[in-house]
Amino acid sequence: MTRPTKRASIPISPKLDDHRVGLVYALPVMALSFLYGPSGAILQGIYAKHFGLTLTTIATVLLISRLFDALSDPIIGYCADRYHARHGTRKPFVVGGGLLFIFASWFLYVPPVNVSPIYFLVCFLAFYFAYTLFEIPHLAWGSELSIDSEDKNRIYGWRSCCWFIGGLFFYAIPLLPLFKTNEFTPETLKWSVLVAIVMMLPMLYMSIRFVPDHQSIQTHGSVVSYKKESIVLLLQTILRNKPLLILTAAHTCTGFGSGMWFTLLFIFVDSYLGLGHQFALVYVTSFGLSILALRIWYKLALKLGKQCTWWVAMVLVALGMIGTGLLSSASADWLSLLVCMSLIYSGFAAFSIMVPSLMSDISDYGTLKFGTDRTASYFALYTLINKTVGALGGALGLGLAGWFGFDPTMSSHSNTAILGLRISIAWIPAAMILTSIFFITRIPITVKRHEIIRRRLAARNDRAAR
């Protein structure tokens, strides 16, 4: 029988109150999203338009890199949990991932003139590995900063806010007077990496320096026991965790649909609608509105619950995607595009809070049921779905549009090519988003049930401590 391990009490820094802890914890995410978010929407278009890579080549690279993620995500989650069990911290993973992410981003965003598919593939693999090394432990760390379900909404709300602000900053780069055009070019990507470096280093230091590893054990009476386990045991507990499986099914549907829409968005706007010169302005505006929506979703979740808030948001996303499919190069203007993108980004603002918060609650349920804290492993599944299913959707979208004959380098397109583009960016994604609502409404962990889970965990851990 494995003896429980008691971690030392680490109180929250006296320099920060609970609200500021959530903000400082989330700050490095701003620099992360500054470069990661555009990799799914802008980067493919830049490599296709300025560096001559075909859509099928880019789709293949995306598919291979995501399959690599399918292997790295659970391994990093497993290692992060084991390290946390022994040392009571996840910070070394966060620091290493953040620094490696900046290093890999430079080579991906500032490539040589003659880019080969191999160069693009290697840079993408390093880029996504570094992101995973940061993201999984950081998400799990946020879950440990509070034991209250509603407080977790606030913590992940700060994280979502920083994520959207980082994206907002990126899309504001082309609007600066330093550049001759408002379009995204290789020059704007280079400046983006330099700005991200300036952001990441001090924000990462502040987060590591001032945010504790977890809530004070003395304050909340929580002592967590750990067991030696194998990958096989981990997989068995995941398959036996029904709320986790339902959440994964819902997340898979939303990830697949959003992956298709995000990957084709820049190509759709620039090559078909002809609004590439206004894309940055529309993106910045829609991002700004989504940041304002975060507060609304947070308040709504307190009244209606996380599941109800999530499916309401997905209805807005589906409406925005359907609206995207109705846009035409002959009549589309930037205002119509703004309405569609604002609906979608505002809806995904709720998604960015509700899903990790629900995953954190389900992690507590898993700790109660199976007797071992596997928070990072659960969040590894979360990031795996985010990246793998999104990439599969993006690869399908690019491949389907290319199969119908759509070529982003052409100034005019056939009706068949346009139909393929609409199917890829609107009709299939909207159907997947609406399908996710079926699973969302069946997630059983509510605020009241989570309170019961936490009380039982506290009682069991108190007995173990005695």
N, C-alpha and C positions, 0 to 999 in steps of 0.2 A: 504493500500500500504506500502510495506516494505521500510524503508529508507536505502539508500546505506551506506555502512561502508567504511570509508577511513582509510587505513593502513598507518602508519607512514613511511616516507622515510628511507630506510636502505641502504646506499651506500655500494658498494663493499669495503672490507677492503683495506686500503692504503698499506698494507704489501704485497698484492698479485695483479698481473695484471690479465687480463681476462683469459689468457691461464693457469696460475697457479691456478686460482679459479677452473677451470674444473678438473685439476689434483687432487687437495686436496679434492674436493668434492667426487671424485671417489675412493680415497684410501681405505676406509673401505670395499669396494666391493672386494678388493684383499683377505682380510681375510675371507669374506663370501664365495667366490667361492672356496677357499682353502678346504672347507669342504662340501659345498652344491653340487658342480659339481660331485664329486666322489660318492655321495649318489645315483646317478642314474646309475652308471656303475660298480663301484667296490664293494660297500657295499653289494649288493644282493649276489654277488659271494662269498664274505667272509663269510656271514652268512650261505650260502648253503654248502660251502666247509669245514669250520672250526667249525661251531656251529650246523650243522645237520638239519637245517630247509629245508623243501622240496620246490621245485619251486612253487607248488600250494599254499603252505602256504605263501610264500613271495609275490606271486601275489595277494592273498587275502588281505594281510596287505597293500600293495601298493594301492589297489583299495579303501579300507576303508579310508586310510589316505587322499587320494585325494578327496574323497567325503566330508570329513570334511573340506578340503580346499575350496570346492565349497561353503560352508556356510560362512567360515571365511573371504575369500577374499573381497566380496562385503561389508561386515560389517565393516572391517577395512578401506576400501576405503571411505565409507560413513562417518565414525567417523573422519578420518583424514581430510576430506574436511570440516566438521563442525568445528573441532578444529582450522583449518587454517583460516576459515572465521572469527572466533572470536578473535584469538590471532595472526594471521599473521605469523605463523611458523609451521613447521612439525618436528622440531628437537627432541621433547620429544619421538615421535614414533620411530624415527631412533635410538636414544640412547637405549630405552627400548628393541627394537627388537634385536639390536646388542649384548647387554649383555645377554639377555635370550637365544640367539642363541648359544653362547659359552657354557652356562650352560647345555643346552639340548644336545649339541654335545658330551659332555663328556660321558654321559650315553649311547648314541647311539653308539659311536665309541669305547667305552671301556666297553663292557658288561661283566657280570659274566660268569663263565664257562658253567653253565647250563642255556641256554637262552630259555625262553618260548615264544610262539607266542604272549602272552599278553604283555610281557616286550617289545618285538620288536615293537608291535603296539603302546603302550603308548609313547615310546621314539620317534617313528616316528611322532606321532601327535604333540608332544611338539616341535620337531625339525622344522616341517613345519610351525607351528603357529608362531614361533619366526622368521623364515625366512620371512614370509608374513608381520609381524609387522614391519620389517625393510624395505623390498623391495618396497612395494607400496608407502609409503611416500617418500622414497629416490628417486624413479623414478620420482614422481611428483615434488619433489624439484628441480631436474635437469631441468625439463621443465620450471621452473620459473627463471632460471639463465640467460636466454637470450630470446629476443623477435624475433630474426632472425632465419629463417628456416635453413640456412646453418650453423650458429653458433651452433645450436642444434646438428647437425651432429658431430661437434667437441667435444661438451660436452659429448655426448653419445659415441663418439669414445674413449675418455679418460676412460669412464666407462667400455667399452668393453675391452680396453687394460688391465685395472686392473683385470678384470674378468679372462682373459686368462692367465695373469701372475700368478694369484693365483692358477689356475689349473696347470700351468707349475711347480710351486713350489711343489704342492702336489705330482705330478707324479715323481718328482726328489727325493723325500724322500727315496724310496727303493734303489736308486743308491749311497747313502751315505755309507762310509766305516763302519759305526756303525753296519750295519746289515750283517748277514751271506749270505743272498740271495737277489737277485734283485726282487723277487716276492713280491706281497702285502700280508701281514700277519696281524694278530691282533696286533702285536707289532708295525708295521709301522703306524697303525691307531691311536694307543695311542700317539705316538710321533707327529702325525699330529695335534691332538687336542691341545697339549702343544704349538706347534709352532703357531697355529692359535690364541691362547690366547695372545701370545707375540705380534702378528701382530695387532690384533683387537684393543686393548686398546689405544695405542698411535695414531693409524690412526683415530679412532673414535673421539678422543679428538681434533686432528688437524682439522678435517672436521667441527666439531661443533663450534670450536673456531674461525676459520678464514674465513669460507664461509658464506656469507649473506643468509638471508631467501629468498630473491628474488632480482631482479634487482631494482635499484633505481627508485622510482616513479617520483622524480623530474627530473631525466635525461630523462625518456622516456614518461612522461605524461600519465601514465597508472593508472587509478583508477578502481578497479574491484568491482562491486556490487554483493551482495549475497542475496539470498532469502531463507526463511524457506521452507523446502521441505520434502517430505516423500520418503520412499523407492519406493512406487508406482510411484510417479512422476519421480524419477530417472530412473526406468525401462522404463517408457514411452519415456523419452528423448533419451535413448539408442536405443530403437527400431525405433525411428524417425530419427536417425543419419545414413544416408545411407553410407557415407564414412567409418564410424566406423564398420558397419556391413560387408562391403566388406573386410576391413582389418582383421576382426575377422575370416571370412571364409578362407582367405589365411593363416592366422596364425594357424587355426585349422588343416588344411592339413599338414603344415610343422611340427606342434607339434606332431601330431599323428605318422607321419613317423619317425621323429627323436626319439620319445619315444621308439619305437620298436627297432631301431638300437642301441641306447645308452644302453638300459637295457640289451640287449643280447651280447653286444660287448665283455666284459671281459670273459663271459662264452664261447663265440665262439672262442676267441683267446686262452684261457687257456685249455679248455676241449676238443675242437675239433681240432684246428690247432696245439696244443702242443707248442705254442710260449709264454706261460705265463712268462717264465724267461726273455724274451725280450720285454714284454709288456710295462714296465715302460720307457725303452729307446725309443721305437717307439712313445709312447704317448708324451713324452717330446719333441721329435723332431717335431712331427706334431703340437703340441701346439706352439712351437717356430716359425714355418712357418706361422701359423695363425696370430700370433702377427705381423709379418712382413707384412702380407696381409692387415691388418687394414688400413695402410696408403694408399695402393693402392685403396681399396674400398672407402675411404674418398675422394680421388682425383677424382675417377670415378663418384662418386655421384654428385660432383660439375659440371661435364661436361654433364653427361647423365641423372641426376635426380635420386631420391631415388628408384622409382619403377623399372626403367630399371636395375639399379645396383642390386636390390634384385633378380630379376628373372634370371639374368646372374649367380649370385651366386648359386641359386637353381639348375641350370643346372649342375654346378660342383658337388653339393652335390649328385644329382641323379646318376651322372657318378661314383662317389666314392662308392655309395651303390651297384650299379650294379657290380662294380669290387669286392666288398666284397663277393657277392654271387658267384663269379667265383673262389674264392680261395678254395683250397683243402688241406686237411691234408697231402696228399701224395706228393705235389709239392710246397706248399706255403713256402715262406721265409719271413724274416722280411722286406725286401725291398719292396716286393709287398704289404704287409700290410701297410707299411709306405705311399706308393703312394695313396692308397685308403683313409686312415685316413687323410692325408694331404689335399686331395680334399674336404673331408667332413668338416673338421674343418675350412679350409680357407673360404668355402662357408658360414658356420654359423657365421664366424666373421663378414661378411657383414650383415647377419640377425640381429646380436646383436646391430648393429648401426641403420640400416634403420627402423626396426619395432618401437622401442621406439621414434625415431625421428619423424616418421610419426604419431604415436599416439599423440605426443605432438602437432603437427600441427592440427590434427583432434580435439584435445581438445580445441584449440583456435577457431576452427570453431563452436564447440558446445557452447562455451561461447558466441559467436556472435549470434548464432541462438536462444538459449534458455535463455540467459541473466544471467546465473549462472556458476561460475567456478566449474567444476566437474572433475578436472584433476586427483585427486587420485582415484576417482571412475572409470574413464576410464582406468587408469593403473591397478586397481584391476581386471578389465576384462582381461587385458593383462597377468597379472600373473596367473589368473585363468586358462586361456587357456594354458599357459606354463606348469602348473603343472597338471591340471586335464586331459587334452587331452594327454599330455605326459605319465601320469600314466596309462590312459586307453590303450594307445598304448603299453606301457611296459607290462601291465598285459596281454593283448592279445598275445603279443609276447611270454612271458613266458608260458602262458597257452597253446598256439598253439604248441610250441616246446615240452612241456610236453605231450600233447595229442598225438603227433606223436611218443612218446616214447623216446625222448632224455633225458638222465640222465647225468648231469655234473660230477658225481662221478665215472662213468665208463671210462675205458681206450679205449674201442672200441665201435663203434656205427653201427647200421644197416643202410641200405640205406634209409629206410623210415624215420628214426629219423633224418638223415642228410638232407633229403629233407624238412622236417618240419622246421628244423633250418634255412635253406636257405630261405624258404618262409617268415619266421618270421623276419629275420634280413636284407634281401635284396630286395626281389621282391615286397612285399607289401609296405615297406617304400619308395622305389624308385617311385612307382606308385603314392603314396600320395604326394610326393614332386613335381612331374611333374604336378599333378592336381592343386597345389597351384598357378602355374604360370598363369592359367586362371583368377584367382581373382586378382593377383598382378597387372596385366596390366590394371585393371579396377578401381583402386583407383584414384579418381579425384583430390585430393589435390596436386598441384604442387607448386614449389617455387613461381611462379608469382601469383598464386591464394592465396597463404598464405600471400603474401605481401598485397594484397587487403583486406584480412581478418583483418590483423593487423592495417591497416590504418583506417578501419571502427570501429574497437574496440577502437582505440585511440581517434577518433572523438567522439564516443558515450560517452566514459568515461570522456572526457574533458567537454562535455555538462553536464554530471552528477555532475562533480566537481564544475562547476559554479552555 
